[in-house]
Amino acid sequence: MSTNKTNKDSWNKHAVRYQKGVNFPFDRVDYGIVNGLTESDLSLIGNVSGKKVVELGCGAANCGIALAKQGAIVTCVDISEKQIEFAKENATRENVDIRFIISDIEEINLPEAEYDVVISMAALGYIENIEKVFLKIKNLLKDKGLFIGSLPDAISSCITSRYLWNDPPETHSYFYTGATKWKWEDDDDFEFITYRHPISEYINMLTDIGFYIRKVYEIQEQLEHVEKEEDLFHVLYPNMVVIKAINIGYPLNA
Ligand SMILES: C[S@@+](CC[C@H](N)C(=O)[O-])C[C@H]1O[C@@H](n2cnc3c(N)ncnc32)[C@H](O)[C@@H]1O
């Protein structure tokens, strides 16, 4: 089965548990980490009133809804019907009008050079060919449009592969870029397939296709929210890398 079909089926099965677990609010942008830094800490997206925004891998659309409340014209995309079901219910309850599309990010069919902002929180790690998706994102954006995304921080992936999950030895390297197959709970009968890259690779891919990198943050759960002593370890390294990139239309290495 393909990566995307596996992840779609698994997200359909896992959605209820995920939404209960993260419980993100609908009035702020979270960068995909529970108790991590938010848009009010990082100020990456800025004023979106009247701006056209696409959210890729939206889940329950917490971010899309928060931006729609600020006046953005929002399109939310996710591969999982179950996640989109949550997202639609949330948008109705929060009284915002959002266009929802059930689609694989790799297959989205939206107009090019149309959007001011593309966001994607904790979703692009599910994509095997991330370079192709970065190019798709660039093509969706207007000139000087913004891409703001949180992606797996490879340092976190290699530490947890080695010390937490006992994954195969090749995954313990920071430089591993192959697939990692994992289960949310040990006895789940479904699995996810994710990919990560060293931060330098994300930056080089983005700049090579014509993005200017404006900011890079590495974020983790904040110390004050850690409840169990054994979890203190996980505050010592970043969990996600958040990148803000501007579509300047030509490769910086040209
Ligand atoms: C960890 S959740 C993050 C959801 C949301 N952005 C958040 O921060 O809560 C990852 C999301 O990516 C979606 N996803 C995974 N692979 C995808 C793909 N190829 N195309 C579109 N969505 C995908 C999943 O269905 C899931 O909703």
The ligand as a Tripos MOL2 file, in Angstrom:
@<TRIPOS>MOLECULE
LIG
   27    29     1     0     0
SMALL
NO_CHARGES

@<TRIPOS>ATOM
      1 C1         -0.4720   15.4930   13.2070 C.3       1 LIG1
      2 S1         -1.9150   15.8690   12.2750 S.3       1 LIG1
      3 C2         -1.8610   17.6390   12.3180 C.3       1 LIG1
      4 C3         -3.2180   18.2400   12.1140 C.3       1 LIG1
      5 C4         -3.2930   19.7450   12.3690 C.3       1 LIG1
      6 N1         -2.4830   20.4830   11.4270 N.3       1 LIG1
      7 C5         -2.8800   20.0260   13.8030 C.2       1 LIG1
      8 O1         -1.8660   20.7220   14.0140 O.co2     1 LIG1
      9 O2         -3.5630   19.5290   14.6980 O.co2     1 LIG1
     10 C6         -1.4260   15.5100   10.5960 C.3       1 LIG1
     11 C7         -2.5410   15.7180    9.5780 C.3       1 LIG1
     12 O3         -1.9950   15.5800    8.2720 O.3       1 LIG1
     13 C8         -2.9410   14.8800    7.4790 C.3       1 LIG1
     14 N2         -2.2070   14.2480    6.3750 N.ar      1 LIG1
     15 C9         -1.2780   13.2680    6.4290 C.ar      1 LIG1
     16 N3         -0.8290   12.9860    5.1910 N.ar      1 LIG1
     17 C10        -1.4760   13.8050    4.3350 C.ar      1 LIG1
     18 C11        -1.4550   13.9910    2.9160 C.ar      1 LIG1
     19 N4         -0.6470   13.2720    2.1440 N.pl3     1 LIG1
     20 N5         -2.2660   14.9160    2.3820 N.ar      1 LIG1
     21 C12        -3.1110   15.6690    3.1620 C.ar      1 LIG1
     22 N6         -3.1720   15.5370    4.5030 N.ar      1 LIG1
     23 C13        -2.3600   14.6230    5.0900 C.ar      1 LIG1
     24 C14        -3.5750   13.8740    8.4310 C.3       1 LIG1
     25 O4         -4.8090   13.3840    7.9710 O.3       1 LIG1
     26 C15        -3.6680   14.7040    9.7080 C.3       1 LIG1
     27 O5         -4.9000   15.3790    9.7900 O.3       1 LIG1
@<TRIPOS>BOND
     1     1     2 1
     2     2     3 1
     3     2    10 1
     4     3     4 1
     5     4     5 1
     6     5     6 1
     7     5     7 1
     8     7     8 2
     9     7     9 1
    10    10    11 1
    11    11    12 1
    12    11    26 1
    13    12    13 1
    14    13    14 1
    15    13    24 1
    16    14    15 ar
    17    14    23 ar
    18    15    16 ar
    19    16    17 ar
    20    17    18 ar
    21    17    23 ar
    22    18    19 1
    23    18    20 ar
    24    20    21 ar
    25    21    22 ar
    26    22    23 ar
    27    24    25 1
    28    24    26 1
    29    26    27 1
@<TRIPOS>SUBSTRUCTURE
     1 LIG1         1 GROUP 0 **** ****
